């Protein structure tokens, strides 16, 4: 890996480290602050709202008016201070405003980092996969500092460990739980903030990427219209609907899994919740490696069906075997199948089947569904659904997880019955 590609790789590591640091545990943290279900939904929806705004406005604005590395630096400087501030407030309005500022600045940087990478790679087809893998590694790495941060240090000190190995074993087995764990979750925002400020400084040594010039003919706006018109084809419409279902279920996983792992049923110590969830990202790397072979053997439809059924299987295990800790930990590998076999496959499918002049807009259209609308729906409904299955602060996880299990099964059946793409891609119209 050359020096430029190494810098791009590190950029991706930091970019997704930030997101991976605060997202997994925020869903259990907000109720501990006394926020209502409505307030929780408002905070959680700052990210999908920023994603929708970014797809239609802020991404293009940043691309055309600022050099990419400078916009990246500014966004992570201000956004980093904002997410850092979330660790120091327990009141709704300051927390909401700080999270909104962070997300509005962070979301455009996802595409900005891609722009920087593509602008400086010699062979994007060969190099981008390796560079983008840095993002997955960053998400995984974000989990591991918390094995030492979310620790009951009074228990460690009282243990009187002898030697480094004994002390390390005590630390790793003394995770916080209950209210102490929820209170210490504020550190996730502080770690994310520090990483964001580090990326702001790191942006100073990234290669210069000048702003893109607008083509001046309104073609991009027309391409959005064309992308929407492609929904008239039944197989495209079915895929769009199932993408919404899968995005909803995918975000339900993040809404509920962290708190579920730390519940009395499963009993994962607080400092191990994020590392356990990161197993999914490790599996994602491995699954992406076999995706090409799977697509060749199963085809588009059945690869995607398997991806959606991954959610069904995972939530079925959550519902039926909540006290089988080893099974709950092991089933995290299905996250890799869920992501690679559906989301990644959707992106590849769109690139293969959509007309070249509408391809980027079609990708944006599905991105809006995955990062925006699907997440918006899940984050709006999940706090209320969890409240419905909670009595006297005890959640009936068996019943709760039957909801996304059933929804994902319905999505897989819909895909299997009604998604019938053409045998070969057309260069003009996906319906031809």
Secondary structure, 3 states (H helix, E strand, C coil): CCHHHHHHHHHHHHHHHHHHHHHHHHHHHHHHCCCCHHHHHHHHHHHHHHHHHHHHHHHHHHHHHCCHHHHHHHHHHHHHHHHHHHCCCCCHHHHHHHHHHHHHHHHHHHHHHHHHHHHHCCCHHHHHHHHHHHHHHHHHHHHHCHHHHCECHHHHHHHCCCCHHHHHHHHHCCECCHHHHHHHCHHHHHHHHHHHHHHHHHHHHCCCCCCCCCCCCCHHHHHHHHHHHHHHCHHHHHHHHHHHHHHHHHHHHHHHHHHHHCCCCCCCCHHHHHHHHHHHHHHHHHHHHHHHHHHHHHHHHHHHHHHHHHHHHHHHHHHHCCCCHHHHHHHHHHHHHHHHHHHHHHHHHHHHHCCHHHHHHHHHHHHHHHHHHHHHHHHHHHHHHHHHCEECCEECHHHHHHHHHHHHHHHHHHHHHHCCCCCCCCCCCCCC
